[in-house]
Amino acid sequence: MSLRMSAAVVGAAETDSVAVQPDKSEIQLHAEAALNALADAGMSKDDVDGVLCAGQSPVLVAEYLGITPTFIDGTSVGGCSFMLHVRHAAAAIQAGLCKTALITHGQSGRSRVGAGGWGGSRQTLSGQFEEPYGVAGPPTRFTIPILRHMHEYGTTHEQLASVAVATRRWAERNPRAMMRDPITVDDVLQSRMIAYPVHLLECCLVTDGGGALVLVAAERAKDFPKRPVYVLGTGESSEHSMISMMHDFTESRAFKIAGQLAFAEAGIARKDIDHAMFYDAFAHTPMFALEALGFVGKGESGPFFEAMRTAPGGDFPLNTNGGGLSYTHTGMYGMFALQESVRQLRGEAAAQLPDVRTSIAHGVGGMFHAAGTIIFTNDDRA
């Protein structure tokens, strides 16, 4: 079953702010994002019969919003969960399980209002086999693969820092971005070391906020106020539950599979992509995505970023909202990547590109544990 052009995004919005919000709980952020997206679509909660979310239970979100759905999905595999939700919503709509799907995200990542606790039991796999050896938390886990990449391919500190610099240049153009001051490669390398080889400016922000999407069947898409954004290709995969079990520290198998599925379903080539959003929890995450999705060869992402090809004026515009490194990062960032893809395809982005017809949003879940890829288009003839 192909989901190609079966569904479209007709509503998309974020919370009023994506910075620090100590006065709102996580469920309030879900609701604010949902109501903003429904207003964007010219709908009300009574039009919704499908609810999908991660972090919070879809049962709780539906109850809080006053929705009694016929389809719910609480798939939660980390920051790419929302890419999977788009795929699952399109499938549910195609199967007739719901007509209007609402995907919500809300996270008090910075203020921790209404958020759950940290960490897991000592009896978990990671508690037994990783944490006793000093591997605890995203910085010490996420950094392991890039060290091997540097060893194998000669990837340099300067190349890694260039990712943060290019992303900040986009953030400078976005009034909603949390970090907008210009930075240089030297600034990045002189910032505080967090977990070798990653410096502070190569780590994502920690913020509060959320976003939501409304999807309907493609044949209904033109009945709503905004320009529809069609689901062209989708993919998802998972690889491991512990970073130490990654099959090859220089690449993500889940990234490759999710990307291959999305491109196969979309029926387009890499050269047909006009705009890209690659999850950047850390500066090297989009480097791994660039290689795994087939835009460059193994070991070629370092020079690609160093040449500023992803920055404004480059030939591969990437993370044009400022990314998780400079725009916002609530803990699960994938929703914000999807939002920017939709904005670019609608012509509503702060740093709007000309003639965008296709956009790819790719996300990572956990420490390279899972992946989701969505290819969107604004062309109903695709």
C-alpha positions in Angstrom: 0.0 0.0 0.0 1.4 3.4 -1.0 0.6 6.5 0.9 1.8 8.7 -1.9 -0.5 11.8 -2.3 -3.1 10.1 -0.1 -3.3 12.8 2.6 -2.4 16.5 3.0 -1.6 18.9 5.9 -4.3 21.6 6.0 -3.5 23.0 9.4 -0.1 23.7 11.0 0.9 25.9 13.9 3.2 26.1 16.9 2.5 27.4 20.4 2.5 31.1 20.8 6.1 30.9 22.0 8.8 28.3 21.6 11.2 29.7 24.1 10.9 29.5 27.9 7.4 29.2 29.3 7.3 28.5 33.1 3.6 29.4 33.2 2.3 26.6 31.0 2.2 22.8 31.7 2.9 20.2 29.0 -0.7 19.4 28.5 -1.5 23.1 28.1 1.2 23.4 25.4 -0.4 20.4 23.6 -3.8 22.2 23.7 -2.4 25.6 22.7 -0.7 24.1 19.7 -3.8 22.0 18.8 -6.1 25.0 18.9 -3.7 27.1 16.9 -3.4 24.5 14.2 -7.2 23.9 14.1 -7.7 27.7 13.7 -5.2 27.7 10.9 -7.3 25.0 9.1 -10.5 26.8 9.8 -11.7 23.9 11.9 -12.8 23.2 15.5 -12.1 20.3 17.8 -15.5 18.8 16.8 -14.1 18.2 13.3 -11.3 15.9 14.7 -11.8 12.1 14.9 -8.1 11.1 15.0 -5.6 12.1 17.7 -1.9 11.3 17.6 0.8 12.4 20.1 4.0 11.5 21.9 5.2 12.3 25.4 1.6 12.6 26.7 -1.0 9.9 26.3 -3.4 10.5 23.3 -6.2 9.6 25.7 -5.2 12.5 28.0 -4.8 14.9 25.1 -8.2 13.9 23.6 -9.9 14.3 26.9 -8.3 17.6 27.6 -9.4 18.9 24.2 -12.9 17.4 24.5 -12.5 15.0 21.6 -13.8 11.5 21.4 -11.8 10.0 18.6 -12.2 6.9 16.4 -8.5 6.6 16.0 -5.6 7.1 18.5 -1.9 6.7 18.2 0.6 7.2 21.0 3.7 6.0 19.2 6.6 7.4 21.2 10.1 6.6 20.0 11.8 9.9 20.7 12.1 13.1 18.6 11.1 11.5 15.3 7.8 10.3 16.7 5.9 13.0 14.8 7.3 11.9 11.4 5.9 8.5 12.2 2.6 10.1 13.2 2.3 11.8 9.8 2.8 8.4 8.2 0.4 6.7 10.5 -2.2 9.4 10.1 -2.0 9.2 6.3 -2.5 5.4 6.6 -5.4 5.7 9.0 -7.1 8.3 6.7 -6.6 6.1 3.6 -8.0 3.1 5.5 -11.0 5.0 6.6 -10.2 4.8 10.3 -10.5 8.6 10.6 -11.2 11.6 8.4 -9.4 14.4 10.3 -6.2 13.6 12.1 -4.7 15.9 14.7 -1.0 15.4 15.6 0.0 17.3 18.7 3.3 18.1 20.6 3.8 19.9 23.8 6.9 19.7 26.0 8.1 21.7 29.0 11.7 20.7 28.3 13.2 23.7 30.1 10.7 24.6 32.8 9.6 21.0 33.5 6.0 22.0 34.3 3.8 19.0 34.3 6.6 16.9 32.9 7.6 13.4 34.0 10.8 12.5 35.8 14.2 11.7 34.3 16.0 8.5 33.9 15.1 4.8 34.2 15.6 1.9 36.5 19.0 0.3 37.2 17.4 -2.9 35.9 17.0 -1.6 32.4 19.5 -2.7 29.7 21.2 0.7 29.7 21.2 0.8 33.5 23.1 -2.5 33.5 25.3 -2.3 30.5 26.1 1.4 29.7 25.6 3.7 32.7 28.1 1.9 35.0 30.7 2.9 32.5 29.9 6.6 32.5 27.5 6.7 29.6 24.5 8.7 30.9 22.3 11.3 29.2 22.2 12.5 25.6 25.6 14.3 25.4 27.7 11.2 26.4 25.6 8.9 24.2 25.2 11.0 21.1 28.9 11.8 20.9 30.1 8.2 20.6 29.3 7.8 16.8 30.9 11.1 15.8 34.2 10.1 17.4 34.3 7.0 15.2 33.3 9.1 12.1 36.2 11.4 12.8 38.6 8.5 13.2 37.4 6.7 10.0 37.0 9.7 7.7 39.1 12.5 9.1 36.1 14.6 10.0 37.5 17.7 11.8 36.4 19.8 14.7 36.1 22.7 12.3 33.7 20.8 10.1 31.6 19.9 13.0 31.5 23.5 14.2 30.5 24.6 10.7 27.1 22.9 11.1 26.3 25.1 14.1 27.5 28.2 12.2 25.4 27.5 9.1 22.4 26.9 11.2 22.8 30.1 13.2 22.9 32.1 10.0 19.4 30.9 9.3 18.3 31.7 12.9 19.5 35.3 12.4 16.7 35.6 9.9 14.0 34.2 12.2 12.5 36.5 14.8 11.2 33.5 16.8 14.6 31.9 17.1 15.9 31.7 20.6 19.5 32.3 19.6 20.1 34.9 16.9 23.6 36.4 17.5 26.1 35.6 14.8 28.8 33.0 15.6 32.0 31.9 14.0 33.7 28.5 13.9 36.2 29.9 16.5 33.3 30.9 18.7 32.0 27.3 18.6 35.3 25.8 19.3 36.0 28.2 22.2 32.7 27.4 23.8 32.6 25.1 26.8 33.3 21.4 26.2 30.3 19.4 27.1 31.3 15.8 26.1 34.3 15.4 23.8 34.3 16.4 20.9 31.1 18.3 21.3 31.1 21.9 22.6 28.2 23.9 24.0 27.4 25.6 20.7 27.2 22.2 19.1 24.5 21.1 21.5 20.7 21.7 21.1 18.8 24.3 23.1 16.6 23.3 26.0 13.2 25.0 25.6 9.4 24.9 26.2 6.9 24.8 23.4 5.0 22.6 21.0 3.2 22.4 17.6 0.4 20.6 15.9 -0.6 19.4 12.4 -4.0 18.7 10.9 -4.3 16.1 8.1 -7.1 15.1 5.8 -7.5 13.0 2.7 -5.9 14.6 -0.4 -9.3 15.0 -2.2 -10.5 17.2 0.6 -7.3 19.3 0.8 -8.5 22.3 -1.3 -11.5 22.8 0.9 -9.5 24.7 3.6 -8.1 28.2 3.8 -4.4 27.5 3.4 -2.4 26.0 0.6 -2.4 22.2 1.1 0.9 20.4 1.7 0.7 16.8 0.4 2.4 13.7 1.8 4.5 12.5 -1.0 6.8 9.9 0.7 7.1 8.3 4.1 9.5 6.0 5.9 10.3 4.8 9.4 12.6 2.3 11.1 14.5 1.4 14.3 17.8 -0.1 15.0 18.8 -0.6 18.6 17.8 0.4 22.1 21.4 1.2 23.4 24.0 3.3 21.6 26.6 0.7 22.3 24.6 -1.7 20.0 24.7 0.6 17.0 25.7 -1.7 14.1 28.2 0.8 12.7 29.1 4.0 14.6 29.7 5.8 11.3 26.2 5.4 10.0 22.6 4.8 11.1 20.8 1.8 9.6 17.5 3.2 10.7 18.2 6.5 8.9 19.0 4.7 5.7 15.9 2.5 5.7 13.5 5.3 6.6 15.0 7.5 3.8 15.0 4.7 1.2 11.3 4.0 2.0 10.4 7.7 1.7 12.2 8.2 -1.6 10.8 5.0 -3.1 7.3 6.0 -2.2 7.7 9.6 -3.4 9.2 8.4 -6.7 11.6 11.3 -6.9 15.4 11.6 -6.8 17.6 13.3 -4.3 18.2 16.1 -6.8 14.5 16.9 -6.8 14.5 18.0 -3.1 14.3 21.8 -2.8 14.5 22.2 0.9 15.5 20.0 3.9 15.0 19.8 7.6 17.3 17.4 9.4 17.0 16.9 13.1 19.9 18.5 14.8 20.0 17.5 18.5 23.8 17.9 18.1 25.8 19.3 15.3 26.8 15.9 13.9 23.2 14.5 13.6 22.5 16.3 10.3 25.9 15.1 9.0 24.8 11.5 9.6 21.5 12.2 7.9 23.1 13.8 4.9 25.1 10.7 4.3 22.5 8.1 5.2 19.8 9.6 3.0 22.1 9.5 0.0 22.8 13.2 -0.6 26.5 12.7 -0.2 28.8 9.7 0.1 30.2 8.2 3.3 32.6 10.6 5.0 31.7 13.5 2.7 29.4 15.4 5.0 32.2 17.2 6.8 33.6 19.1 3.8 30.0 19.7 2.6 29.1 21.6 5.7 32.5 23.3 6.0 31.8 24.8 2.5 28.7 26.4 3.9 26.5 24.7 1.3 23.6 24.5 3.8 23.8 28.1 4.9 21.9 31.0 3.3 23.1 31.3 -0.2 24.2 27.7 -0.4 22.9 25.1 -2.8 21.3 22.9 -0.2 19.2 25.0 2.2 18.9 23.1 5.5 17.3 23.8 8.8 16.0 27.2 7.7 14.2 27.9 10.9 17.5 27.8 12.9 17.1 24.2 13.9 17.4 22.6 17.3 20.7 24.3 17.7 19.4 27.9 17.5 15.6 27.9 17.0 14.1 25.7 19.7 14.5 22.2 21.1 12.0 21.1 23.7 13.4 17.6 23.9 11.5 16.0 21.0 12.3 18.3 18.1 10.7 16.5 15.1 7.5 18.5 15.1 9.4 21.8 14.6 11.2 20.3 11.5 7.8 19.3 10.0 6.4 22.8 10.8 9.2 24.5 8.9 8.8 22.2 5.9 5.1 23.1 5.8 5.9 26.8 6.1 8.4 26.7 3.3 5.9 24.9 1.0 3.2 27.4 1.9 5.4 30.4 1.3 5.1 31.5 4.9 8.6 30.9 6.4 10.6 33.7 8.1 13.5 32.9 5.9 11.4 32.0 2.8 13.1 30.3 -0.1 12.0 30.9 -3.7 10.2 28.2 -5.7 10.0 25.5 -3.1 8.1 22.5 -4.5 9.5 19.6 -2.3 10.8 19.4 1.2 12.1 16.6 3.3 11.9 16.4 7.1 14.0 13.7 8.7 14.1 12.9 12.4 16.0 10.8 14.9 14.5 9.1 17.9 16.6 8.5 21.0 20.4 8.1 20.5 20.2 7.1 16.8 17.6 4.4 18.0 14.9 5.2 15.5 14.2 7.4 12.4 11.3 8.8 10.5 11.4 10.5 7.1 8.6 12.6 5.4 8.7 14.1 1.9 6.2 16.8 1.3 5.1 18.6 -1.8 2.8 21.5 -2.6 2.2 20.3 -6.2 -1.1 18.4 -6.5 0.1 17.1 -9.8 3.0 15.3 -8.3 
